[in-house]
Amino acid sequence: MKLTMRLGPRSYDIILRRGALGRVGQLVNLGRKVLVVTDSGVPQQYLSTVLAQCPHGVPVVLEQGEATKSLATIEHLCTIMLQHGFGRTDAVLALGGGVVGDAAGFAAACYMRGIDFINCPTTTLAQVDSSIGGKTAVNLAGTKNIVGAFHQPRLVVADPDTLASLPPRHMANGLAEALKAGLIGDAELFALFEKGCARQDLEEILYRSLAVKKTIVEADEREAGCRAALNFGHTIGHAIEASRGLARRQLYHGECVALGMLPMIEDASLRRRTRAVYKKLGLPSRIRYDGDEIFEFIRHDKKTGPDGAITVVKVPRLGECRLDKVPLEDLKAIIG
């Protein structure tokens, strides 16, 4: 299956096909210098598959985890490219999940003011969401994705076969973002979760999730308006993810987004149905946290405006969403 992100001169194909990782070199030029960025959690066989197609490939294996999304990592990657004489016609290839994609994509955006970026996501979360759209960023001073750039990939290759090695919890973590896409823009996608089996319907779930995001990004590439809908669940979710009090729980990004979506679903019946899907997938639907701490993280979040208001995404009914600008203080009642 193939989709095309239509952004004028920045357009690119999104290939969703089993076995595609072994054919990346047939889809894009890998005969130049290619910085292949992965992390310690990605199976070695995937890296070997890509490097076999890169005669001038330079592999970099980062430590797995959110701590890797830092300015120090960007300096490290750019230094390696400089040492190997990378030029403007060379490329960076990300092989892994969202952390790898964010770091590699930002390095590609920065080096020589921007070189080609190829994204080969190997996690559910990356394949349904973060691999497309051009947002690249790292964290700073405890704030997620606060330093970054819009840098669209030249090509995205999502091979569902690479998801076979994921533990069930990691699979569910990524599917939370797919469920988000269904809630904000595709009732039939939500129905696949509610009535079907996620693993059996995986390719259709991946495709429909990417299609929802593609449509929104094409309408608003740099988040000047409707693209903010993709932040559904993230306002509270990012704060939960950053909470020191919850760090020992080791909640994953998708799990935090899932928790952040529930208060923003206005229809009580749909909220109950969503909780039932969470149970089916193994996602958390309730958790105890320090409301004051969560509020402080939101207050310092990049989405908070200078007037003290914040734009939140609400779902009034299945497949629809609305952007509301509300006083920050009003979130206290929602957070609890």
C-alpha positions as CSV (number, residue, x, y, z in Angstrom):
1,M,0.0,0.0,0.0
2,K,1.2,3.5,-0.7
3,L,0.1,7.0,0.3
4,T,1.5,10.3,-1.0
5,M,1.9,13.3,1.3
6,R,1.1,16.1,-1.1
7,L,3.0,19.2,0.0
8,G,4.2,20.7,-3.3
9,P,8.0,20.5,-3.6
10,R,8.1,18.7,-0.2
11,S,5.8,15.9,-1.2
12,Y,6.9,12.3,-0.5
13,D,5.6,8.7,-0.6
14,I,4.7,6.6,2.4
15,I,5.2,3.0,1.6
16,L,3.4,0.5,3.8
17,R,4.3,-3.0,2.8
18,R,5.6,-6.2,4.3
19,G,9.2,-6.9,3.5
20,A,9.7,-3.3,2.4
21,L,12.7,-2.7,4.7
22,G,14.8,-5.0,2.4
23,R,13.9,-2.9,-0.6
24,V,14.5,0.6,0.6
25,G,17.4,1.0,-1.8
26,Q,15.0,0.4,-4.7
27,L,12.9,3.3,-3.6
28,V,15.4,6.0,-2.8
29,N,19.1,6.6,-3.5
30,L,21.2,4.9,-0.9
31,G,24.4,5.0,-3.0
32,R,25.6,8.2,-1.3
33,K,26.8,8.7,2.3
34,V,24.0,7.7,4.6
35,L,24.0,8.2,8.4
36,V,21.9,5.2,9.6
37,V,20.7,6.1,13.0
38,T,19.1,3.4,15.2
39,D,19.1,2.6,18.9
40,S,20.0,-0.3,21.2
41,G,16.4,-1.6,21.2
42,V,16.2,-2.2,17.5
43,P,17.1,-5.8,16.4
44,Q,20.5,-6.0,14.8
45,Q,19.0,-7.8,11.8
46,Y,17.1,-4.7,10.8
47,L,20.3,-2.6,10.9
48,S,22.1,-5.2,8.9
49,T,19.3,-5.3,6.3
50,V,19.6,-1.5,5.8
51,L,23.4,-1.3,5.8
52,A,23.5,-4.1,3.1
53,Q,21.8,-1.5,0.9
54,C,24.1,1.4,1.8
55,P,27.6,1.0,0.3
56,H,28.7,4.2,2.1
57,G,26.6,3.8,5.2
58,V,27.7,5.1,8.6
59,P,25.9,3.3,11.4
60,V,25.2,5.0,14.8
61,V,23.5,3.1,17.6
62,L,22.0,5.4,20.3
63,E,20.9,4.4,23.7
64,Q,17.3,3.4,23.9
65,G,15.0,5.8,25.8
66,E,13.6,9.3,26.0
67,A,16.8,10.6,27.5
68,T,18.4,10.3,24.0
69,K,16.2,13.1,22.7
70,S,18.6,15.8,23.7
71,L,20.7,18.6,22.1
72,A,23.8,16.5,23.1
73,T,22.6,13.8,20.8
74,I,22.1,16.2,17.9
75,E,25.6,17.5,18.4
76,H,26.9,13.9,18.4
77,L,25.2,13.0,15.1
78,C,26.2,16.2,13.4
79,T,29.8,15.8,14.5
80,I,29.9,12.2,13.1
81,M,28.6,13.6,9.8
82,L,31.2,16.3,9.8
83,Q,34.0,13.8,10.5
84,H,32.9,11.6,7.6
85,G,32.7,14.5,5.2
86,F,28.9,14.5,4.6
87,G,27.7,17.0,2.1
88,R,24.4,18.5,1.1
89,T,23.6,15.7,-1.3
90,D,24.0,13.0,1.5
91,A,21.3,11.7,3.8
92,V,20.2,10.6,7.2
93,L,18.1,7.4,7.7
94,A,16.2,6.8,10.9
95,L,15.7,3.1,11.8
96,G,13.6,2.7,14.9
97,G,10.8,4.4,16.9
98,G,9.8,7.9,17.5
99,V,12.8,8.9,19.6
100,V,15.2,7.8,16.8
101,G,13.0,9.5,14.2
102,D,12.9,12.8,16.1
103,A,16.6,12.9,16.8
104,A,17.7,11.8,13.3
105,G,15.2,14.0,11.6
106,F,16.3,17.1,13.6
107,A,20.0,16.3,12.9
108,A,19.1,16.1,9.2
109,A,17.3,19.5,9.5
110,C,20.3,21.1,11.2
111,Y,23.3,19.7,9.3
112,M,24.3,22.1,6.5
113,R,20.9,23.7,6.9
114,G,19.1,20.6,5.9
115,I,19.9,17.4,4.1
116,D,17.7,14.5,2.9
117,F,15.9,12.5,5.7
118,I,14.6,8.9,5.2
119,N,12.4,7.4,7.9
120,C,12.1,3.7,8.4
121,P,9.9,3.3,11.5
122,T,10.1,-0.1,13.3
123,T,7.6,0.5,16.1
124,T,3.8,0.7,16.0
125,L,3.8,4.2,17.5
126,A,6.1,5.5,14.7
127,Q,4.4,3.6,11.9
128,V,0.9,5.0,12.8
129,D,1.9,8.5,13.6
130,S,5.3,10.1,14.3
131,S,7.1,8.9,11.1
132,I,5.1,11.3,8.9
133,G,4.4,15.0,9.1
134,G,7.9,16.5,9.3
135,K,7.9,17.4,13.0
136,T,11.4,16.8,14.5
137,A,12.4,17.8,18.0
138,V,14.3,17.1,21.2
139,N,13.5,17.8,24.8
140,L,15.1,20.5,27.0
141,A,14.9,21.2,30.7
142,G,12.2,18.6,31.2
143,T,9.9,20.0,28.4
144,K,9.1,17.6,25.6
145,N,9.8,18.6,22.0
146,I,10.5,22.2,22.8
147,V,13.6,22.5,20.4
148,G,13.0,21.3,16.9
149,A,12.2,22.1,13.3
150,F,9.8,21.1,10.5
151,H,11.7,18.9,8.1
152,Q,9.8,16.6,5.9
153,P,11.3,13.2,5.1
154,R,12.2,12.3,1.5
155,L,10.6,8.9,1.9
156,V,8.9,6.9,4.7
157,V,9.0,3.1,4.5
158,A,6.9,1.3,7.1
159,D,7.4,-2.5,7.1
160,P,4.7,-4.2,9.3
161,D,7.0,-7.2,9.6
162,T,9.3,-5.2,11.9
163,L,6.5,-5.1,14.4
164,A,6.5,-8.8,15.0
165,S,9.3,-8.5,17.5
166,L,7.4,-6.0,19.7
167,P,6.1,-7.1,23.1
168,P,2.3,-6.7,23.5
169,R,2.7,-3.6,25.7
170,H,4.8,-1.9,23.1
171,M,2.2,-2.8,20.4
172,A,-0.6,-1.4,22.5
173,N,1.4,1.8,23.2
174,G,1.5,2.6,19.5
175,L,-2.1,1.6,18.9
176,A,-3.2,4.3,21.3
177,E,-2.2,6.9,18.7
178,A,-4.1,4.9,16.0
179,L,-7.1,5.0,18.3
180,K,-6.6,8.8,18.6
181,A,-6.8,9.0,14.8
182,G,-10.1,7.1,14.9
183,L,-11.6,9.3,17.6
184,I,-10.8,12.6,15.9
185,G,-11.4,11.7,12.2
186,D,-12.4,8.1,11.3
187,A,-15.3,6.3,12.9
188,E,-14.6,3.1,10.9
189,L,-11.0,3.0,12.3
190,F,-12.5,3.2,15.8
191,A,-14.8,0.3,14.9
192,L,-11.8,-1.9,13.9
193,F,-10.7,-1.6,17.5
194,E,-14.1,-1.9,19.1
195,K,-15.4,-4.9,17.0
196,G,-12.4,-6.5,15.5
197,C,-8.9,-7.8,16.5
198,A,-6.1,-5.2,16.3
199,R,-3.4,-7.7,15.4
200,Q,-5.5,-9.3,12.6
201,D,-6.5,-5.8,11.3
202,L,-3.1,-4.3,11.8
203,E,-2.3,-3.3,8.2
204,E,-5.7,-1.6,7.7
205,I,-5.3,0.2,11.1
206,L,-1.8,1.4,10.1
207,Y,-3.1,2.6,6.7
208,R,-6.2,4.4,8.0
209,S,-4.2,6.0,10.8
210,L,-1.7,7.4,8.4
211,A,-4.5,8.6,6.1
212,V,-6.1,10.6,8.9
213,K,-2.8,12.3,9.7
214,K,-1.9,12.8,6.1
215,T,-5.1,14.7,5.4
216,I,-4.6,17.0,8.4
217,V,-0.9,17.7,7.6
218,E,-1.7,18.5,4.0
219,A,-4.2,21.1,5.1
220,D,-1.9,22.6,7.7
221,E,1.7,21.6,7.4
222,R,3.2,23.9,10.1
223,E,0.4,23.7,12.7
224,A,-1.1,27.2,12.1
225,G,-4.6,25.8,12.6
226,C,-6.3,22.5,12.2
227,R,-3.1,20.4,12.6
228,A,-3.4,21.1,16.3
229,A,-6.1,18.4,16.3
230,L,-3.3,15.8,16.3
231,N,-2.5,17.0,19.8
232,F,-5.6,15.3,21.1
233,G,-4.7,13.7,24.4
234,H,-1.2,15.2,24.4
235,T,-1.8,18.3,26.6
236,I,-2.5,16.2,29.7
237,G,-0.6,13.2,28.3
238,H,2.7,15.0,28.0
239,A,2.4,16.3,31.6
240,I,1.7,12.8,32.9
241,E,4.7,11.5,30.9
242,A,6.9,14.2,32.4
243,S,5.7,13.8,36.0
244,R,8.4,13.0,38.5
245,G,5.8,11.3,40.7
246,L,4.8,8.9,37.9
247,A,8.4,8.2,36.7
248,R,8.6,5.1,38.7
249,R,5.5,3.7,36.9
250,Q,7.5,3.9,33.6
251,L,4.4,4.8,31.6
252,Y,5.0,4.9,27.9
253,H,4.1,7.8,25.6
254,G,1.0,6.1,24.1
255,E,-0.3,5.1,27.5
256,C,0.0,8.7,28.7
257,V,-1.8,10.0,25.6
258,A,-4.5,7.5,26.2
259,L,-5.0,8.8,29.7
260,G,-5.0,12.4,28.4
261,M,-7.7,11.7,25.8
262,L,-10.4,10.5,28.2
263,P,-11.1,13.9,29.9
264,M,-11.4,15.5,26.5
265,I,-14.1,13.1,25.2
266,E,-17.4,15.0,25.9
267,D,-19.8,12.2,25.1
268,A,-20.0,10.0,28.2
269,S,-21.1,7.0,26.2
270,L,-18.1,7.3,23.9
271,R,-15.9,7.7,26.9
272,R,-17.2,4.4,28.2
273,R,-16.7,2.7,24.8
274,T,-13.1,4.1,24.6
275,R,-12.3,2.7,28.1
276,A,-13.6,-0.7,26.9
277,V,-11.2,-0.6,24.0
278,Y,-8.4,0.4,26.4
279,K,-9.1,-2.7,28.4
280,K,-9.1,-4.8,25.3
281,L,-5.7,-3.5,24.2
282,G,-4.2,-3.5,27.7
283,L,-4.0,0.3,28.0
284,P,-4.5,2.1,31.4
285,S,-7.7,4.0,31.8
286,R,-7.3,5.3,35.3
287,I,-4.3,6.4,37.3
288,R,-3.6,8.4,40.4
289,Y,-1.4,11.5,40.1
290,D,-0.5,14.8,41.8
291,G,-2.9,17.3,40.1
292,D,-0.8,20.3,41.1
293,E,2.3,18.8,39.6
294,I,0.5,17.9,36.4
295,F,-0.9,21.5,36.2
296,E,2.6,23.0,36.6
297,F,3.9,20.9,33.7
298,I,1.0,22.1,31.5
299,R,1.6,25.7,32.5
300,H,5.2,25.5,31.2
301,D,4.2,23.6,28.1
302,K,4.9,25.1,24.6
303,K,1.2,25.1,23.8
304,T,0.4,27.7,26.5
305,G,-0.1,31.1,25.0
306,P,1.2,34.5,26.3
307,D,-2.4,35.4,27.5
308,G,-2.5,32.4,29.8
309,A,-4.9,30.5,27.6
310,I,-4.3,27.1,26.1
311,T,-5.8,25.4,23.0
312,V,-7.2,22.0,23.9
313,V,-8.7,19.4,21.6
314,K,-12.1,18.0,22.5
315,V,-14.1,15.2,20.9
316,P,-17.8,15.9,21.0
317,R,-18.7,12.8,19.1
318,L,-17.0,9.9,17.4
319,G,-14.9,10.9,14.3
320,E,-15.1,14.6,15.1
321,C,-13.0,17.1,17.0
322,R,-13.0,20.7,18.1
323,L,-10.3,23.1,19.1
324,D,-11.2,25.2,22.2
325,K,-9.1,28.0,23.6
326,V,-9.6,28.0,27.3
327,P,-8.1,29.8,30.3
328,L,-5.3,27.7,31.8
329,E,-7.0,27.8,35.2
330,D,-10.0,26.0,33.8
331,L,-7.9,22.8,33.3
332,K,-7.5,22.4,37.0
333,A,-11.1,21.1,37.3
334,I,-10.3,18.6,34.5
335,I,-7.0,17.4,35.9
336,G,-8.4,17.0,39.5
